[in-house]
Amino acid sequence: MATKAELITRDVDKIAAQSGNVYESLYIISKRARQLSNKTKEELNTKLAEFASTVDNLEEVFENREQIEISRFYERQPKATTLATEEFVENELSWRHTAEEEK
């Protein structure tokens, strides 16, 4: 089952305008993507932990359809980087410079 990959061209100037520097903007986006990715991973691990079994039964592994459906659901979700970029472009993220606050 192949999925259609979508590529969206982004205006670098628009991304850079938010923070004043394209590299800083990308750093903010990457930090948010990491947060989203970790949250999703925790949710998936929690749901899959319900299916953990101490007995290694090969037949059980192949027949656990619920576990497969849960995994497929998470595979179909948008990638964390895409969500983080959307949040940043839509001005839904807030950030601060901790180094400047310490001075």
N, C-alpha and C positions, 0 to 999 in steps of 0.2 A: 504494500500500500504506500504509494508515493504521495508526498504532500507537496503542494505548490509553494515554492519559496517566494516571498515578497520582499522586494528591495525598495526602500523609500529614500529618495535623494533628499538630503537635508541641506539647508542653507547654513553654511559655516558661520557667516557673519551674524545671523540671527542667534545661533547658539553662543557665539562669543560675546554678543551684546549683553547677555544676562549677567555675566560675571566680569566682563571687561577683558577676558583672556580665554582663547579657545581651549588651551590646555587645562586651565582651571575648571572650565565648564565640563570638559571630558572627565576630569577627576571627580567632580561632583556626581556626574551621571554614573560613573563606574562604582562609586561608593553606594549610591542608591540601588544600583543593579545588584550589588553584592548583598545588600540588606534583603531585597526581594527574593533573591535566589536562596538565601539561607532560610527565610521564612517558608518558602515553598518546599524546600528539602525537609525541614522539620515536620511540616504537615504530612508529606508523603511518607516519611519514616514512621510517624505515629499511626497512620492508617495501615501501613504494611506490617507493623509490629503485631497487629491483631491476628495476622495470619502466620506468625512465627510458630514453628513446630520443632519439638526436640527430636522427633523421629524423622529420619531421612527416608522417605518413601517416594520413589521416583514417580509412581502413578499419581500421587497426590500433587506433585509439583506441576504436572502437565494438565491436571483437571481443575485447578483452582482458577476458575473464570473470573471471579470477583476481583481477585488480585490483579489479573491481567487487565481488566477494565479500568481499575483505579490507575494503574500505570499508564495506560493509553490516554486517560483523561488528562493526566499531568503532561504527557508528551505533546498533546494538542494545544496546550495553553501557550499564549505568546511568551516569547523569551524575556528574561528579566531586563536585558539591555534595551529591548524595544519599549517595554513599559516605562523604564527609567527615563529614556529619551523623551517619550511622550509627556511624562510628568514635568520634565525640565522645560520643554518647549512651551507647554501650556502654563508655565509659571506656577505650578502646583508644589514646588519644592522650596524649602527655606534652608539656608545654611548660614554659618557664621565662621569667622576667622578666629580660631582660638589663640593663635600666636599674638594677634593684635590686642586681644582682650587681656592677656597676661601682662602687657606693658603698662 
